[in-house]
Amino acid sequence: MTKTLVQPKETRKVLIHKAINKQAVNTDSIEAMTPETDKKVIGQFVNIECPGQPAKICGKYYRGMEYFSEVMEDGKSYTIPWSVARFINERCVFEEHTSLLDEKGNPIKGNKKRPRYKFIIESMTA
């Protein structure tokens, strides 16, 4: 008969990562907004990329915001949250491509960012 040796199980430490800072670093950013600071704005939607075409804008841009989804017609006035207007004006961009090629024949990306849409704010409501 042979004896089997049973070795004790190793105890492993479970590391728990705690969020040190739960506040937004940039207090002026869209992500740092709250439902209290997000006011309604009245303005005109302009489609720069494809004039005359409608565009669907949707998303949830900060914690506690209701999901926003709307198809906007070019040149019409809308009442939307300020966070959505900022998203349209600041982040709806595309990178302009160039016709230049590198030594391998791949297109060189341009550093110019062009806006897709614009929301011209006429007034802010409380």
N, CA, C and O atoms as a MOPAC input file, in Angstrom:
PM7 MOZYME 1SCF
protein

 N      0.82300 1    -1.17800 1     0.00000 1
 C      0.00000 1     0.00000 1     0.00000 1
 C      0.86700 1     1.24000 1     0.00000 1
 O      1.87600 1     1.32700 1     0.70000 1
 N      0.44500 1     2.18700 1    -0.79900 1
 C      1.16600 1     3.45700 1    -0.84000 1
 C      0.33900 1     4.53400 1    -0.17000 1
 O     -0.88900 1     4.55300 1    -0.25400 1
 N      1.02400 1     5.40200 1     0.47800 1
 C      0.34300 1     6.50000 1     1.13700 1
 C      0.28100 1     7.69700 1     0.18800 1
 O      1.25000 1     8.00000 1    -0.50800 1
 N     -0.84300 1     8.35600 1     0.16900 1
 C     -0.95600 1     9.57800 1    -0.61100 1
 C     -0.86100 1    10.75500 1     0.33800 1
 O     -1.50400 1    10.79800 1     1.38700 1
 N     -0.07500 1    11.66400 1    -0.04700 1
 C      0.09900 1    12.85200 1     0.77500 1
 C     -0.85800 1    13.93300 1     0.28300 1
 O     -0.92000 1    14.23900 1    -0.90700 1
 N     -1.57700 1    14.48500 1     1.20000 1
 C     -2.49500 1    15.56700 1     0.86800 1
 C     -1.86300 1    16.86600 1     1.32900 1
 O     -1.58100 1    17.05400 1     2.51200 1
 N     -1.64600 1    17.75600 1     0.37600 1
 C     -1.05400 1    19.03100 1     0.71400 1
 C     -2.15800 1    20.04600 1     1.00300 1
 O     -3.20600 1    20.03000 1     0.35700 1
 N     -1.92500 1    20.90200 1     1.94800 1
 C     -2.94700 1    21.90100 1     2.25700 1
 C     -3.13300 1    22.86400 1     1.07700 1
 O     -2.18800 1    23.19600 1     0.36100 1
 N     -4.37100 1    23.29200 1     0.90700 1
 C     -4.66300 1    24.22600 1    -0.18600 1
 C     -4.04300 1    25.57400 1     0.12200 1
 O     -4.00500 1    26.03000 1     1.26400 1
 N     -3.56900 1    26.17800 1    -0.92000 1
 C     -2.97300 1    27.49600 1    -0.75000 1
 C     -4.07500 1    28.52400 1    -0.54000 1
 O     -5.12900 1    28.47800 1    -1.17300 1
 N     -3.80900 1    29.41000 1     0.32700 1
 C     -4.76700 1    30.49700 1     0.52400 1
 C     -4.33800 1    31.66300 1    -0.35300 1
 O     -3.19600 1    32.11900 1    -0.30200 1
 N     -5.25800 1    32.11900 1    -1.13700 1
 C     -4.95900 1    33.22500 1    -2.04900 1
 C     -5.61700 1    34.49100 1    -1.53900 1
 O     -6.74800 1    34.47800 1    -1.05200 1
 N     -4.90700 1    35.54800 1    -1.65900 1
 C     -5.46300 1    36.83700 1    -1.27600 1
 C     -6.25900 1    37.37800 1    -2.45800 1
 O     -5.80000 1    37.37200 1    -3.60100 1
 N     -7.43800 1    37.83500 1    -2.15400 1
 C     -8.27200 1    38.42600 1    -3.18300 1
 C     -8.10300 1    39.93200 1    -3.09600 1
 O     -8.38200 1    40.55000 1    -2.06800 1
 N     -7.64200 1    40.50500 1    -4.19100 1
 C     -7.42700 1    41.93800 1    -4.21500 1
 C     -8.70400 1    42.63100 1    -4.68800 1
 O     -9.26100 1    42.30200 1    -5.73500 1
 N     -9.13300 1    43.56000 1    -3.92000 1
 C    -10.31700 1    44.33100 1    -4.27600 1
 C     -9.85900 1    45.74400 1    -4.58400 1
 O     -9.26000 1    46.42100 1    -3.74800 1
 N    -10.15100 1    46.17200 1    -5.79800 1
 C     -9.76900 1    47.52000 1    -6.20600 1
 C    -10.91300 1    48.45700 1    -5.87700 1
 O    -12.04000 1    48.27400 1    -6.33700 1
 N    -10.61400 1    49.43500 1    -5.09500 1
 C    -11.62400 1    50.41800 1    -4.72600 1
 C    -11.43200 1    51.66600 1    -5.56900 1
 O    -10.30700 1    52.06800 1    -5.86800 1
 N    -12.52400 1    52.25600 1    -5.93600 1
 C    -12.45000 1    53.51400 1    -6.66500 1
 C    -12.04600 1    54.59900 1    -5.67500 1
 O    -12.75800 1    54.88000 1    -4.71100 1
 N    -10.92700 1    55.18000 1    -5.92400 1
 C    -10.42000 1    56.19400 1    -5.00400 1
 C    -11.19500 1    57.49600 1    -5.17000 1
 O    -11.58300 1    58.12000 1    -4.18300 1
 N    -11.42100 1    57.90400 1    -6.41300 1
 C    -12.07200 1    59.16900 1    -6.67100 1
 C    -13.27700 1    58.91400 1    -7.56800 1
 O    -13.11800 1    58.49400 1    -8.71400 1
 N    -14.45300 1    59.15800 1    -7.06900 1
 C    -15.66000 1    58.91500 1    -7.85200 1
 C    -16.18100 1    60.19000 1    -8.50600 1
 O    -17.21600 1    60.16300 1    -9.17300 1
 N    -15.48400 1    61.29300 1    -8.32500 1
 C    -15.89700 1    62.54300 1    -8.94100 1
 C    -15.18600 1    62.71100 1   -10.27600 1
 O    -14.06400 1    62.23900 1   -10.46500 1
 N    -15.85600 1    63.38800 1   -11.19100 1
 C    -15.25500 1    63.64000 1   -12.49100 1
 C    -14.08200 1    64.59300 1   -12.34200 1
 O    -14.12800 1    65.53100 1   -11.54600 1
 N    -13.03600 1    64.34600 1   -13.10800 1
 C    -11.84800 1    65.18500 1   -13.02600 1
 C    -12.12800 1    66.54800 1   -13.65400 1
 O    -11.78900 1    67.58200 1   -13.07700 1
 N    -12.73900 1    66.55000 1   -14.81800 1
 C    -13.07100 1    67.79300 1   -15.50600 1
 C    -14.52200 1    68.13300 1   -15.19000 1
 O    -15.43800 1    67.50100 1   -15.71500 1
 N    -14.73000 1    69.11800 1   -14.34600 1
 C    -16.09100 1    69.45100 1   -13.91700 1
 C    -16.88700 1    70.16300 1   -15.00000 1
 O    -18.10100 1    70.31600 1   -14.86700 1
 N    -16.22500 1    70.60200 1   -16.07300 1
 C    -16.92400 1    71.26400 1   -17.17100 1
 C    -17.29800 1    70.29000 1   -18.28700 1
 O    -17.90800 1    70.70500 1   -19.27300 1
 N    -16.95500 1    69.02300 1   -18.16200 1
 C    -17.21600 1    68.06000 1   -19.22200 1
 C    -18.68100 1    67.62400 1   -19.23300 1
 O    -19.42600 1    67.86700 1   -18.28300 1
 N    -19.06500 1    66.99100 1   -20.30200 1
 C    -20.43400 1    66.49100 1   -20.43400 1
 C    -20.69200 1    65.39300 1   -19.40700 1
 O    -21.78800 1    65.31100 1   -18.85400 1
 N    -19.69400 1    64.54700 1   -19.14700 1
 C    -19.85200 1    63.43800 1   -18.21400 1
 C    -20.06900 1    63.91400 1   -16.78300 1
 O    -20.64800 1    63.18100 1   -15.98100 1
 N    -19.62300 1    65.11800 1   -16.44000 1
 C    -19.76700 1    65.64100 1   -15.08100 1
 C    -21.11000 1    66.32900 1   -14.85500 1
 O    -21.39900 1    66.76100 1   -13.73900 1
 N    -21.93600 1    66.43800 1   -15.90000 1
 C    -23.23100 1    67.09400 1   -15.75000 1
 C    -24.16400 1    66.23500 1   -14.90600 1
 O    -23.97000 1    65.02700 1   -14.77300 1
 N    -25.16600 1    66.87300 1   -14.34600 1
 C    -26.20500 1    66.19200 1   -13.57800 1
 C    -27.55100 1    66.62500 1   -14.13500 1
 O    -27.62000 1    67.60900 1   -14.87100 1
 N    -28.62200 1    65.91500 1   -13.80300 1
 C    -29.93700 1    66.35000 1   -14.29100 1
 C    -30.29700 1    67.76500 1   -13.83100 1
 O    -31.08100 1    68.44200 1   -14.49600 1
 N    -29.73900 1    68.22500 1   -12.70700 1
 C    -30.02500 1    69.57600 1   -12.22000 1
 C    -29.30000 1    70.63800 1   -13.05300 1
 O    -29.84000 1    71.72200 1   -13.27500 1
 N    -28.08600 1    70.33600 1   -13.51300 1
 C    -27.31700 1    71.32100 1   -14.27900 1
 C    -27.59900 1    71.25100 1   -15.77200 1
 O    -27.22400 1    72.16000 1   -16.51200 1
 N    -28.24700 1    70.19900 1   -16.22000 1
 C    -28.53500 1    70.02900 1   -17.64900 1
 C    -29.83500 1    70.74300 1   -17.99000 1
 O    -30.92000 1    70.23400 1   -17.70600 1
 N    -29.73000 1    71.91100 1   -18.59300 1
 C    -30.90900 1    72.70100 1   -18.93800 1
 C    -31.33000 1    72.41900 1   -20.36900 1
 O    -30.56000 1    71.86500 1   -21.15400 1
 N    -32.54700 1    72.80000 1   -20.70200 1
 C    -33.03900 1    72.67500 1   -22.06700 1
 C    -32.58500 1    73.88600 1   -22.87500 1
 O    -32.56400 1    75.01100 1   -22.37400 1
 N    -32.22700 1    73.64100 1   -24.11800 1
 C    -31.84500 1    74.72500 1   -25.01600 1
 C    -32.70800 1    74.66600 1   -26.26300 1
 O    -33.12200 1    73.59200 1   -26.70000 1
 N    -32.97100 1    75.82400 1   -26.82300 1
 C    -33.73700 1    75.92700 1   -28.05800 1
 C    -32.75900 1    76.35900 1   -29.14000 1
 O    -31.99600 1    77.30800 1   -28.95700 1
 N    -32.78600 1    75.66100 1   -30.26400 1
 C    -31.85800 1    76.01100 1   -31.32500 1
 C    -32.18400 1    75.31900 1   -32.62400 1
 O    -33.15600 1    74.57100 1   -32.73500 1
 N    -31.34700 1    75.58900 1   -33.60300 1
 C    -31.54400 1    75.05700 1   -34.94800 1
 C    -30.47500 1    74.02000 1   -35.23900 1
 O    -29.29600 1    74.23900 1   -34.96100 1
 N    -30.88800 1    72.88300 1   -35.80200 1
 C    -29.97700 1    71.80200 1   -36.16300 1
 C    -29.53000 1    71.99500 1   -37.60400 1
 O    -30.35000 1    72.24700 1   -38.48700 1
 N    -28.22100 1    71.87400 1   -37.84000 1
 C    -27.65900 1    72.01300 1   -39.18200 1
 C    -26.82600 1    70.77600 1   -39.48500 1
 O    -25.93400 1    70.42000 1   -38.71600 1
 N    -27.11500 1    70.12600 1   -40.59900 1
 C    -26.35300 1    68.96400 1   -41.04300 1
 C    -25.29100 1    69.46100 1   -42.01200 1
 O    -25.60600 1    69.81500 1   -43.14800 1
 N    -24.03400 1    69.49000 1   -41.57300 1
 C    -22.93500 1    70.00700 1   -42.38500 1
 C    -22.43700 1    68.95600 1   -43.36800 1
 O    -22.11200 1    69.27200 1   -44.51300 1
 N    -22.37700 1    67.71000 1   -42.91800 1
 C    -21.81500 1    66.63900 1   -43.74800 1
 C    -22.70000 1    66.34100 1   -44.96100 1
 O    -22.19500 1    66.23200 1   -46.07800 1
 N    -24.00200 1    66.21000 1   -44.75600 1
 C    -24.95100 1    65.91900 1   -45.83800 1
 C    -26.10700 1    66.91500 1   -45.74600 1
 O    -27.13900 1    66.59600 1   -45.15500 1
 N    -25.96100 1    68.10500 1   -46.31200 1
 C    -27.01400 1    69.11300 1   -46.19300 1
 C    -28.35000 1    68.61900 1   -46.74200 1
 O    -28.42100 1    67.98100 1   -47.79300 1
 N    -29.40900 1    68.93800 1   -45.98700 1
 C    -30.75700 1    68.56300 1   -46.40500 1
 C    -31.19800 1    67.19400 1   -45.91700 1
 O    -32.37400 1    66.85400 1   -46.04100 1
 N    -30.29300 1    66.40300 1   -45.37000 1
 C    -30.61100 1    65.04900 1   -44.90900 1
 C    -30.87800 1    65.05100 1   -43.40700 1
 O    -30.26900 1    65.82900 1   -42.67300 1
 N    -31.78800 1    64.17900 1   -42.94000 1
 C    -31.98700 1    64.05300 1   -41.48600 1
 C    -30.84100 1    63.26700 1   -40.85700 1
 O    -30.11200 1    62.54800 1   -41.54200 1
 N    -30.69500 1    63.41600 1   -39.54200 1
 C    -29.65200 1    62.69200 1   -38.80700 1
 C    -30.23200 1    62.20300 1   -37.49400 1
 O    -30.98200 1    62.92300 1   -36.83500 1
 N    -29.88700 1    60.97600 1   -37.11100 1
 C    -30.34800 1    60.42700 1   -35.84600 1
 C    -29.28000 1    60.66900 1   -34.79300 1
 O    -28.12900 1    60.26100 1   -34.94900 1
 N    -29.67900 1    61.34100 1   -33.71900 1
 C    -28.80200 1    61.61200 1   -32.58700 1
 C    -29.36000 1    60.83700 1   -31.39800 1
 O    -30.52600 1    61.00000 1   -31.04000 1
 N    -28.53300 1    59.99800 1   -30.78700 1
 C    -29.01000 1    59.23600 1   -29.64300 1
 C    -27.85300 1    58.96200 1   -28.69400 1
 O    -26.68800 1    58.94100 1   -29.09100 1
 N    -28.20300 1    58.75200 1   -27.42900 1
 C    -27.18600 1    58.41400 1   -26.45100 1
 C    -27.56800 1    58.81200 1   -25.04600 1
 O    -28.56000 1    59.50200 1   -24.81200 1
 N    -26.75200 1    58.35600 1   -24.12200 1
 C    -26.87600 1    58.68300 1   -22.70600 1
 C    -25.49700 1    59.19200 1   -22.30900 1
 O    -24.54900 1    58.41000 1   -22.22800 1
 N    -25.37300 1    60.49400 1   -22.06100 1
 C    -24.07100 1    61.12700 1   -21.97900 1
 C    -23.53900 1    61.30400 1   -20.56600 1
 O    -22.34400 1    61.55000 1   -20.40100 1
 N    -24.36700 1    61.19000 1   -19.54900 1
 C    -23.88700 1    61.26400 1   -18.17400 1
 C    -24.76700 1    60.39000 1   -17.30000 1
 O    -25.87500 1    60.02400 1   -17.69000 1
 N    -24.26800 1    60.05700 1   -16.11300 1
 C    -24.99100 1    59.19100 1   -15.18600 1
 C    -26.26500 1    59.89300 1   -14.72300 1
 O    -26.22600 1    61.05100 1   -14.30700 1
 N    -27.37500 1    59.19900 1   -14.79600 1
 C    -28.64900 1    59.75200 1   -14.36500 1
 C    -29.44600 1    60.38500 1   -15.49100 1
 O    -30.58100 1    60.80800 1   -15.27500 1
 N    -28.88500 1    60.46100 1   -16.67800 1
 C    -29.59500 1    61.04900 1   -17.82000 1
 C    -30.50300 1    60.00800 1   -18.44800 1
 O    -30.14700 1    58.83300 1   -18.54100 1
 N    -31.67200 1    60.44300 1   -18.87400 1
 C    -32.55300 1    59.55700 1   -19.62300 1
 C    -31.98700 1    59.40500 1   -21.03100 1
 O    -31.38600 1    60.33300 1   -21.57100 1
 N    -32.18400 1    58.23100 1   -21.61900 1
 C    -31.67500 1    57.97100 1   -22.95800 1
 C    -32.34200 1    58.92400 1   -23.94600 1
 O    -33.56700 1    59.04300 1   -23.98000 1
 N    -31.52200 1    59.59900 1   -24.74700 1
 C    -32.02600 1    60.56100 1   -25.72900 1
 C    -31.94400 1    59.94100 1   -27.11000 1
 O    -30.90800 1    59.39100 1   -27.48400 1
 N    -33.02600 1    60.02400 1   -27.87300 1
 C    -33.04000 1    59.53000 1   -29.23600 1
 C    -34.00100 1    60.38200 1   -30.05100 1
 O    -35.18200 1    60.50600 1   -29.72700 1
 N    -33.46800 1    60.96300 1   -31.11000 1
 C    -34.29600 1    61.82400 1   -31.94600 1
 C    -33.71500 1    61.88000 1   -33.35400 1
 O    -32.49900 1    61.93000 1   -33.53700 1
 N    -34.60600 1    61.87200 1   -34.34600 1
 C    -34.20600 1    62.08300 1   -35.72800 1
 C    -34.42400 1    63.56100 1   -36.01000 1
 O    -35.54900 1    64.05300 1   -35.93300 1
 N    -33.34500 1    64.27000 1   -36.33900 1
 C    -33.41300 1    65.71100 1   -36.53200 1
 C    -33.32800 1    66.05800 1   -38.01100 1
 O    -32.47400 1    65.55000 1   -38.73800 1
 N    -34.21700 1    66.92000 1   -38.43300 1
 C    -34.24400 1    67.39300 1   -39.81300 1
 C    -33.32200 1    68.60600 1   -39.93900 1
 O    -33.20900 1    69.41100 1   -39.01400 1
 N    -32.68200 1    68.72400 1   -41.06600 1
 C    -31.77100 1    69.83600 1   -41.31100 1
 C    -32.54300 1    71.14800 1   -41.39500 1
 O    -33.49900 1    71.26600 1   -42.16100 1
 N    -32.11900 1    72.14400 1   -40.59400 1
 C    -32.71200 1    73.47400 1   -40.64400 1
 C    -33.91300 1    73.68600 1   -39.74200 1
 O    -34.46100 1    74.78800 1   -39.73000 1
 N    -34.35400 1    72.68600 1   -38.98500 1
 C    -35.50600 1    72.84100 1   -38.09900 1
 C    -35.06300 1    73.16700 1   -36.68000 1
 O    -33.94800 1    72.83600 1   -36.27500 1
 N    -35.95100 1    73.82300 1   -35.92400 1
 C    -35.67200 1    74.17600 1   -34.53200 1
 C    -36.13100 1    73.06300 1   -33.60300 1
 O    -37.16500 1    72.43400 1   -33.82800 1
 N    -35.34300 1    72.82800 1   -32.55400 1
 C    -35.63800 1    71.78500 1   -31.58300 1
 C    -35.34900 1    72.30100 1   -30.18000 1
 O    -34.55300 1    73.22200 1   -29.99800 1
 N    -36.00500 1    71.69600 1   -29.19000 1
 C    -35.70100 1    71.91700 1   -27.78200 1
 C    -35.09900 1    70.61900 1   -27.26500 1
 O    -35.77900 1    69.59900 1   -27.16100 1
 N    -33.80700 1    70.67700 1   -26.94400 1
 C    -33.07500 1    69.48400 1   -26.51000 1
 C    -32.26700 1    69.82100 1   -25.25500 1
 O    -32.07600 1    70.99800 1   -24.95000 1
 N    -31.78700 1    68.80400 1   -24.51800 1
 C    -30.91800 1    69.06700 1   -23.36300 1
 C    -29.58100 1    69.68300 1   -23.80100 1
 O    -29.09800 1    69.43800 1   -24.90700 1
 N    -29.00800 1    70.47600 1   -22.91600 1
 C    -27.75000 1    71.14600 1   -23.20500 1
 C    -26.62500 1    70.14300 1   -23.44100 1
 O    -25.73900 1    70.39500 1   -24.25700 1
 N    -26.64600 1    69.00600 1   -22.73700 1
 C    -25.60600 1    67.99200 1   -22.91300 1
 C    -25.62700 1    67.41300 1   -24.32800 1
 O    -24.57400 1    67.11500 1   -24.89100 1
 N    -26.80500 1    67.25700 1   -24.89700 1
 C    -26.91800 1    66.73300 1   -26.25900 1
 C    -26.40900 1    67.77500 1   -27.25500 1
 O    -25.73000 1    67.42800 1   -28.22200 1
 N    -26.73200 1    69.04600 1   -27.02500 1
 C    -26.24900 1    70.11700 1   -27.89900 1
 C    -24.72100 1    70.20300 1   -27.85700 1
 O    -24.07600 1    70.40100 1   -28.88600 1
 N    -24.15500 1    70.05300 1   -26.67300 1
 C    -22.68900 1    70.06900 1   -26.54600 1
 C    -22.07700 1    68.86600 1   -27.25000 1
 O    -21.03500 1    68.99300 1   -27.89300 1
 N    -22.71500 1    67.69000 1   -27.13500 1
 C    -22.21300 1    66.49800 1   -27.81400 1
 C    -22.20200 1    66.71200 1   -29.32500 1
 O    -21.23100 1    66.36100 1   -29.99600 1
 N    -23.28000 1    67.28600 1   -29.86100 1
 C    -23.35700 1    67.53400 1   -31.30200 1
 C    -22.25500 1    68.48800 1   -31.74000 1
 O    -21.59100 1    68.24700 1   -32.74700 1
 N    -22.05700 1    69.56200 1   -30.99800 1
 C    -21.08800 1    70.58500 1   -31.39800 1
 C    -19.63800 1    70.19100 1   -31.14900 1
 O    -18.75800 1    70.60100 1   -31.90600 1
 N    -19.36500 1    69.40600 1   -30.10800 1
 C    -17.98800 1    69.11900 1   -29.73400 1
 C    -17.47300 1    67.76800 1   -30.21700 1
 O    -16.28900 1    67.64400 1   -30.53000 1
 N    -18.32900 1    66.75600 1   -30.28500 1
 C    -17.81900 1    65.40500 1   -30.51800 1
 C    -18.28500 1    64.73200 1   -31.79400 1
 O    -17.74100 1    63.68700 1   -32.15200 1
 N    -19.25000 1    65.27000 1   -32.48500 1
 C    -19.69800 1    64.66500 1   -33.74900 1
 C    -18.80300 1    65.18000 1   -34.86700 1
 O    -19.16500 1    66.11600 1   -35.58000 1
 N    -17.63600 1    64.56700 1   -35.01400 1
 C    -16.65600 1    64.99900 1   -36.01100 1
 C    -16.17200 1    63.79100 1   -36.80300 1
 O    -16.33700 1    62.64600 1   -36.38100 1
 N    -15.57700 1    64.06500 1   -37.94600 1
 C    -14.90900 1    63.01300 1   -38.70200 1
 C    -13.54100 1    63.53600 1   -39.10900 1
 O    -13.33700 1    64.74200 1   -39.25000 1
 N    -12.61000 1    62.61100 1   -39.29400 1
 C    -11.25000 1    62.97700 1   -39.65400 1
 C    -11.15500 1    63.09100 1   -41.16600 1
 O    -11.53400 1    62.17400 1   -41.89500 1
 N    -10.65000 1    64.21100 1   -41.62300 1
 C    -10.54000 1    64.44900 1   -43.05700 1
 C     -9.39700 1    63.63000 1   -43.63500 1
 O     -8.28000 1    63.66900 1   -43.11800 1
 N     -9.66700 1    62.88900 1   -44.70000 1
 C     -8.64600 1    62.06900 1   -45.34800 1
 C     -7.94600 1    62.87200 1   -46.43600 1
 O     -8.51900 1    63.79000 1   -47.02400 1
 N     -6.71300 1    62.50900 1   -46.68400 1
 C     -5.94600 1    63.17600 1   -47.72900 1
 C     -5.70700 1    62.19300 1   -48.86100 1
 O     -5.87700 1    60.98400 1   -48.70400 1
 N     -5.31400 1    62.73000 1   -49.99200 1
 C     -5.00900 1    61.86000 1   -51.13700 1
 C     -3.53300 1    61.48300 1   -51.17300 1
 O     -3.08300 1    60.83000 1   -52.11400 1
 N     -2.78300 1    61.88700 1   -50.16200 1
 C     -1.35500 1    61.55500 1   -50.09900 1
 C     -1.15800 1    60.12500 1   -49.61900 1
 O     -1.91500 1    59.62600 1   -48.78600 1
 N     -0.13500 1    59.47500 1   -50.15200 1
 C      0.17700 1    58.09600 1   -49.77600 1
 C      1.58000 1    58.04700 1   -49.18200 1
 O      2.45800 1    58.82300 1   -49.56100 1
 N      1.77900 1    57.10800 1   -48.23000 1
 C      3.11600 1    56.92700 1   -47.68300 1
 C      3.91200 1    55.99900 1   -48.60000 1
 O      3.43100 1    55.62200 1   -49.66900 1
 N      5.14800 1    55.62100 1   -48.18000 1
 C      6.01600 1    54.81900 1   -49.04800 1
 C      5.47900 1    53.40900 1   -49.29700 1
 O      5.89000 1    52.76200 1   -50.26100 1
 N      4.56100 1    52.91500 1   -48.44300 1
 C      3.97900 1    51.58200 1   -48.62900 1
 C      2.67900 1    51.63400 1   -49.43100 1
 O      2.10600 1    50.59200 1   -49.74900 1
 N      2.21400 1    52.82900 1   -49.75600 1
 C      0.98600 1    52.96500 1   -50.53400 1
 C     -0.26900 1    53.13300 1   -49.69900 1
 O     -1.37200 1    53.13000 1   -50.24600 1
 N     -0.12900 1    53.27900 1   -48.38500 1
 C     -1.27800 1    53.48500 1   -47.50300 1
 C     -1.61000 1    54.97200 1   -47.43200 1
 O     -0.70700 1    55.80900 1   -47.45900 1
 N     -2.90700 1    55.31100 1   -47.34000 1
 C     -3.25800 1    56.73500 1   -47.26000 1
 C     -2.80700 1    57.33800 1   -45.93300 1
 O     -2.86800 1    56.69200 1   -44.88700 1
 N     -2.35800 1    58.57300 1   -45.99800 1
 C     -1.91800 1    59.29000 1   -44.80700 1
 C     -3.12700 1    59.96600 1   -44.19900 1
 O     -3.87100 1    60.66300 1   -44.88900 1
 N     -3.32600 1    59.75700 1   -42.89200 1
 C     -4.44900 1    60.39800 1   -42.21300 1
 C     -4.13100 1    61.85500 1   -41.95300 1
 O     -3.01700 1    62.21300 1   -41.57100 1
 N     -5.13200 1    62.68200 1   -42.16700 1
 C     -4.95900 1    64.09800 1   -41.88100 1
 C     -5.32200 1    64.38200 1   -40.43900 1
 O     -6.09800 1    63.63400 1   -39.84300 1
 N     -4.79200 1    65.42100 1   -39.87500 1
 C     -5.09100 1    65.77300 1   -38.50100 1
 C     -6.27700 1    66.71900 1   -38.39600 1
 O     -6.63400 1    67.14300 1   -37.29700 1
 N     -6.88800 1    67.05400 1   -39.51900 1
 C     -8.01100 1    67.97000 1   -39.49500 1
 C     -9.29100 1    67.22100 1   -39.15800 1
 O     -9.62100 1    66.21000 1   -39.78000 1
 N     -9.99300 1    67.72700 1   -38.17800 1
 C    -11.27900 1    67.13200 1   -37.80900 1
 C    -12.37500 1    68.08700 1   -38.25900 1
 O    -12.35000 1    69.27200 1   -37.92500 1
 N    -13.31900 1    67.58000 1   -39.00500 1
 C    -14.41300 1    68.37900 1   -39.53400 1
 C    -15.70300 1    68.00700 1   -38.81600 1
 O    -15.94300 1    66.82600 1   -38.56400 1
 N    -16.53600 1    68.98500 1   -38.48100 1
 C    -17.80200 1    68.67200 1   -37.80600 1
 C    -18.80500 1    68.03700 1   -38.75900 1
 O    -18.88400 1    68.40300 1   -39.93100 1
 N    -19.57400 1    67.07400 1   -38.23800 1
 C    -20.65000 1    66.45600 1   -39.01200 1
 C    -21.91200 1    67.29900 1   -38.93100 1
 O    -22.57100 1    67.54400 1   -39.94100 1
 N    -22.24400 1    67.73900 1   -37.72800 1
 C    -23.47200 1    68.49100 1   -37.48400 1
 C    -23.14800 1    69.70900 1   -36.63300 1
 O    -22.06600 1    69.81200 1   -36.05500 1
 N    -24.09100 1    70.61900 1   -36.56700 1
 C    -23.95800 1    71.79700 1   -35.72500 1
 C    -25.31600 1    72.09000 1   -35.12300 1
 O    -26.33600 1    71.96800 1   -35.80300 1
 N    -25.34400 1    72.47400 1   -33.85800 1
 C    -26.58000 1    72.88700 1   -33.20900 1
 C    -26.39100 1    74.33500 1   -32.78300 1
 O    -25.63100 1    74.62600 1   -31.86000 1
 N    -27.08800 1    75.23900 1   -33.46200 1
 C    -26.96400 1    76.66800 1   -33.19600 1
 C    -27.95400 1    76.99500 1   -32.07800 1
 O    -29.16600 1    76.94600 1   -32.28700 1
 N    -27.44000 1    77.32700 1   -30.89800 1
 C    -28.27900 1    77.59000 1   -29.72400 1
 C    -28.80600 1    79.01300 1   -29.80400 1
 O    -28.03900 1    79.96900 1   -29.91800 1
 N    -30.14200 1    79.14200 1   -29.74100 1
 C    -30.78100 1    80.44500 1   -29.76900 1
 C    -31.05100 1    80.95400 1   -28.36600 1
 O    -30.84600 1    82.13600 1   -28.09100 1
 N    -31.50800 1    80.08700 1   -27.47100 1
 C    -31.74500 1    80.50200 1   -26.08200 1
 C    -31.74600 1    79.28000 1   -25.18100 1
 O    -31.97500 1    78.15200 1   -25.61900 1
 N    -31.47700 1    79.54900 1   -23.88200 1
 C    -31.50000 1    78.49600 1   -22.88000 1
 C    -32.72700 1    78.70400 1   -22.01000 1
 O    -32.99900 1    79.82400 1   -21.57600 1
 N    -33.46700 1    77.64200 1   -21.75400 1
 C    -34.63900 1    77.71900 1   -20.86900 1
 C    -34.32700 1    77.01100 1   -19.58100 1
 O    -33.46400 1    76.13500 1   -19.53100 1
 N    -35.02600 1    77.38900 1   -18.54500 1
 C    -34.78600 1    76.76900 1   -17.23200 1
 C    -35.58100 1    75.50400 1   -17.06100 1
 O    -35.49600 1    74.85800 1   -16.01600 1

